[in-house]
Amino acid sequence: MAVTIPRAAVDFLTEEINGISADAQARVLEVLRGIQWTPENVAQCRELVIQALAAVMPTYTTMAAQASADFYDAARELAVGERLGAQAISDFDMRKTEGAVRGFVRFVLDGRVETFNDQVLQRIDYEMKRSANMSVVENGRRDPKRVRYARVPTGAETCDFCLMLASRGFVYQSEGTAGAGHTHYACDCRCVPGWDGMEVEGYDPRSIYDRWQDAIDAKAKERAERNGTTVSEERAAIMAAYGRAAKNARKAGRKSA
């Protein structure tokens, strides 16, 4: 008999994660707004940003991971009758965030401080979403029950690549194959664990597949008109790009394993 996760439960998880992300961003933004960049103090200001992130990110990524761990246990209890005792496993690596910040400094050097600030805040959101997804996967690795994952959209808008991933249903055996490398700023897709017979209320992979195909058709038509090519040529190019992106996402997932 199929077991259905209420849509409200998945939406609540998204609200939790978005709230955690917003709070973390607000704390770091307060520091960003107090920094007065000059050509002479770029290195010092950069270190202030890194210090602010180092003070905030470990705690908040753990909070995002805990929200997903709680969701994992609730879903597991519904599906198999008992909880795992899921743990908050964020897989957060401050060194990677520090490296990203060092790269963002190029915007400051171009006089685009607001762009730098935006990139830092987007990085925070990315790390929260990634931590939430990885917590589900890492607990799945600990689970003696066979678990698969689905990528379930929850927001008002979903990017085309996420639609592709979501259109496959509960087929992924790891977040690497579900697209760990595609976690992005403002992504409201959740990595949802599933056991035999598990469904998510309102999650219709077939309908999502149709949306994805419609999006590809529209993009191919627009490109063909712009480039003087055929729709079929542009569609083939788009699908090839999706294939490369999916391969890169799988590689990113294996590296994080």
C-alpha positions as CSV (number, residue, x, y, z in Angstrom):
1,M,0.0,0.0,0.0
2,A,1.3,3.4,-1.0
3,V,2.3,5.8,1.8
4,T,1.9,9.5,1.0
5,I,4.0,12.3,2.5
6,P,1.7,15.3,3.0
7,R,2.6,18.2,0.7
8,A,2.4,20.5,3.8
9,A,5.3,18.6,5.3
10,V,7.6,19.2,2.4
11,D,6.5,22.8,2.1
12,F,7.2,23.3,5.8
13,L,10.7,21.9,5.4
14,T,11.3,24.4,2.6
15,E,10.0,27.2,4.8
16,E,12.3,26.2,7.6
17,I,15.4,26.1,5.4
18,N,14.5,29.4,3.8
19,G,14.0,31.0,7.2
20,I,17.4,29.6,8.4
21,S,19.0,31.0,5.2
22,A,17.4,34.4,5.6
23,D,18.6,34.7,9.2
24,A,22.1,33.7,8.3
25,Q,22.2,36.2,5.4
26,A,20.9,39.0,7.6
27,R,23.7,38.4,10.2
28,V,26.4,38.5,7.5
29,L,24.8,41.4,5.7
30,E,25.1,43.5,8.8
31,V,28.8,43.0,8.6
32,L,29.0,43.6,4.9
33,R,27.2,47.0,5.2
34,G,29.7,48.1,7.8
35,I,32.8,47.5,5.6
36,Q,34.3,50.5,3.9
37,W,36.4,49.1,1.0
38,T,39.3,51.1,-0.3
39,P,42.1,50.1,-2.7
40,E,44.5,49.9,0.2
41,N,42.4,47.6,2.5
42,V,41.0,45.0,0.2
43,A,42.8,42.1,1.9
44,Q,41.8,43.2,5.4
45,C,38.1,43.7,4.4
46,R,38.1,40.3,2.7
47,E,39.3,38.7,5.9
48,L,36.5,40.4,7.8
49,V,34.0,38.9,5.5
50,I,35.6,35.4,5.8
51,Q,35.6,35.8,9.6
52,A,31.9,36.7,9.6
53,L,31.0,33.7,7.5
54,A,33.2,31.4,9.7
55,A,31.2,32.6,12.7
56,V,27.8,32.1,11.1
57,M,28.0,29.2,8.6
58,P,28.8,26.2,10.8
59,T,25.9,26.8,13.1
60,Y,23.4,27.7,10.4
61,T,24.3,24.8,8.0
62,T,23.9,22.5,11.0
63,M,20.5,24.0,11.6
64,A,19.5,23.4,8.0
65,A,20.8,19.8,8.2
66,Q,18.9,19.2,11.4
67,A,15.6,20.4,9.7
68,S,16.2,17.8,7.0
69,A,17.2,15.1,9.6
70,D,13.9,15.7,11.4
71,F,12.0,15.4,8.1
72,Y,13.9,12.2,7.3
73,D,12.9,10.6,10.5
74,A,9.2,11.7,10.1
75,A,9.1,10.3,6.6
76,R,10.8,7.1,7.6
77,E,8.4,6.5,10.5
78,L,5.5,7.1,8.1
79,A,6.9,4.6,5.6
80,V,8.4,1.8,7.6
81,G,7.1,2.4,11.1
82,E,10.2,3.5,12.9
83,R,12.7,6.4,13.0
84,L,16.3,6.1,12.1
85,G,17.5,8.6,14.7
86,A,18.7,10.8,11.8
87,Q,21.6,13.2,12.6
88,A,22.4,16.7,11.4
89,I,25.1,16.1,8.8
90,S,25.7,19.2,6.8
91,D,28.9,18.3,4.9
92,F,29.8,22.0,5.1
93,D,33.4,22.9,4.2
94,M,34.4,26.4,5.1
95,R,37.4,26.2,2.9
96,K,35.2,26.0,-0.2
97,T,33.2,29.1,0.9
98,E,36.4,31.0,1.7
99,G,37.7,30.1,-1.8
100,A,34.4,31.4,-3.3
101,V,34.7,34.7,-1.4
102,R,38.3,35.2,-2.6
103,G,36.9,34.8,-6.1
104,F,34.1,37.3,-5.5
105,V,36.7,40.0,-4.6
106,R,37.1,40.7,-8.3
107,F,33.8,42.5,-8.2
108,V,35.2,44.9,-5.5
109,L,38.3,45.5,-7.6
110,D,35.9,46.5,-10.4
111,G,34.1,48.9,-8.1
112,R,31.0,46.7,-7.8
113,V,30.8,46.2,-4.0
114,E,27.0,45.6,-4.1
115,T,27.6,42.7,-6.6
116,F,30.2,41.3,-4.2
117,N,27.7,41.5,-1.3
118,D,25.0,39.8,-3.4
119,Q,27.4,37.0,-4.3
120,V,28.3,36.4,-0.7
121,L,24.6,36.2,0.3
122,Q,23.8,33.9,-2.6
123,R,26.7,31.7,-1.4
124,I,25.1,31.5,2.0
125,D,21.8,30.4,0.5
126,Y,23.5,27.8,-1.6
127,E,25.3,26.3,1.4
128,M,22.0,26.1,3.4
129,K,20.2,24.3,0.6
130,R,23.1,22.0,-0.1
131,S,23.5,21.2,3.7
132,A,19.8,20.3,3.8
133,N,20.0,18.0,0.9
134,M,23.2,16.3,2.0
135,S,21.8,15.7,5.4
136,V,19.1,13.5,3.8
137,V,21.6,11.7,1.7
138,E,24.1,11.1,4.5
139,N,21.4,9.7,6.8
140,G,20.3,7.5,3.9
141,R,23.8,6.0,3.8
142,R,23.4,5.0,7.5
143,D,19.9,3.5,6.9
144,P,19.7,-0.3,6.9
145,K,16.5,0.1,4.9
146,R,16.9,0.5,1.1
147,V,16.2,4.2,0.4
148,R,15.9,6.1,-2.9
149,Y,15.5,9.9,-3.4
150,A,13.4,12.2,-5.5
151,R,14.0,15.8,-6.2
152,V,10.7,17.5,-5.4
153,P,10.0,21.1,-6.4
154,T,8.3,23.2,-3.8
155,G,8.6,26.8,-5.0
156,A,6.6,28.9,-7.4
157,E,9.4,28.7,-10.0
158,T,11.7,25.8,-10.9
159,C,14.7,26.0,-13.2
160,D,14.7,23.7,-16.3
161,F,17.5,21.5,-15.0
162,C,15.7,20.9,-11.7
163,L,12.6,20.1,-13.7
164,M,14.6,17.4,-15.6
165,L,15.9,15.9,-12.3
166,A,12.4,16.1,-10.7
167,S,10.7,14.4,-13.6
168,R,12.3,11.0,-12.9
169,G,10.6,10.4,-9.5
170,F,12.1,8.1,-6.8
171,V,14.8,6.6,-8.9
172,Y,18.0,8.2,-7.5
173,Q,20.2,6.1,-5.3
174,S,22.4,9.0,-4.2
175,E,22.2,12.8,-4.2
176,G,25.1,12.6,-6.7
177,T,22.8,11.1,-9.3
178,A,20.0,13.4,-8.1
179,G,22.1,16.4,-8.9
180,A,24.0,17.5,-5.8
181,G,26.2,19.7,-8.0
182,H,23.1,21.6,-9.2
183,T,22.1,23.1,-5.8
184,H,21.8,26.8,-6.4
185,Y,20.8,30.1,-5.0
186,A,17.0,30.3,-4.2
187,C,16.5,26.6,-5.1
188,D,13.4,25.3,-3.5
189,C,13.7,21.7,-4.6
190,R,14.0,19.2,-1.7
191,C,15.8,15.9,-1.7
192,V,13.1,13.6,-0.4
193,P,13.9,10.1,0.8
194,G,11.6,7.3,-0.3
195,W,11.0,3.7,0.6
196,D,8.9,1.1,-1.1
197,G,5.5,2.6,-2.1
198,M,6.4,6.1,-1.0
199,E,4.6,9.0,-2.7
200,V,4.6,12.8,-2.1
201,E,1.2,14.5,-2.3
202,G,1.0,16.6,-5.4
203,Y,4.3,15.4,-6.8
204,D,3.6,14.2,-10.4
205,P,6.8,13.3,-12.3
206,R,4.9,12.9,-15.5
207,S,3.5,16.4,-15.3
208,I,6.9,17.8,-14.4
209,Y,8.4,16.0,-17.4
210,D,5.8,17.6,-19.7
211,R,6.7,21.0,-18.2
212,W,10.4,20.4,-18.8
213,Q,9.7,19.4,-22.5
214,D,7.6,22.5,-23.0
215,A,10.4,24.6,-21.6
216,I,12.9,23.0,-24.0
217,D,10.6,23.5,-27.0
218,A,10.1,27.2,-26.1
219,K,13.9,27.7,-25.7
220,A,14.7,25.9,-28.9
221,K,12.2,28.0,-30.9
222,E,13.6,31.2,-29.5
223,R,17.2,30.2,-30.2
224,A,16.3,29.1,-33.7
225,E,14.7,32.4,-34.5
226,R,17.6,34.3,-33.1
227,N,20.4,32.2,-34.7
228,G,18.8,31.4,-38.1
229,T,18.9,27.6,-37.3
230,T,16.2,25.0,-37.1
231,V,14.2,24.1,-33.9
232,S,15.4,20.5,-34.1
233,E,19.1,21.6,-34.3
234,E,18.7,23.9,-31.3
235,R,16.7,21.2,-29.4
236,A,19.5,18.7,-30.0
237,A,22.1,21.2,-28.7
238,I,20.0,21.9,-25.6
239,M,19.6,18.2,-24.8
240,A,23.4,17.7,-25.3
241,A,24.0,20.5,-22.8
242,Y,21.7,18.8,-20.3
243,G,23.6,15.6,-20.7
244,R,26.9,17.3,-19.9
245,A,25.4,19.1,-16.9
246,A,24.0,15.9,-15.5
247,K,27.3,14.2,-15.9
248,N,29.0,17.1,-14.1
249,A,26.4,16.9,-11.3
250,R,27.1,13.2,-10.8
251,K,30.8,13.9,-10.6
252,A,30.2,16.6,-8.0
253,G,28.1,14.2,-6.0
254,R,30.8,11.6,-6.0
255,K,33.4,14.1,-4.9
256,S,31.2,15.1,-1.9
257,A,30.7,11.4,-1.0
